[in-house]
């Protein structure tokens, strides 16, 4: 574990964003669905950690569905 991670936790996956991650985004390409939930317990290489502003502004392609965990609904 790096000292940066231990000091600051995980950061947002968006390029250029250094905010602390609060949610984890996963995709199911076959079902055209994006799932946004609380920050995952482990840093999964197939998931994307997002900060609060980026998780609130999340958009998906036309025809896709976003499933948001109840705790993240605003």
Buried (B, 14 or more C-beta within 10 A) or exposed (E): EEEEEEEEEBBBBBEEBEBBBBBBBBBEEEEEBBBBBEBBEEEEEEBBBBBBEBBEEBEBEEEBEEEBEEEBEE
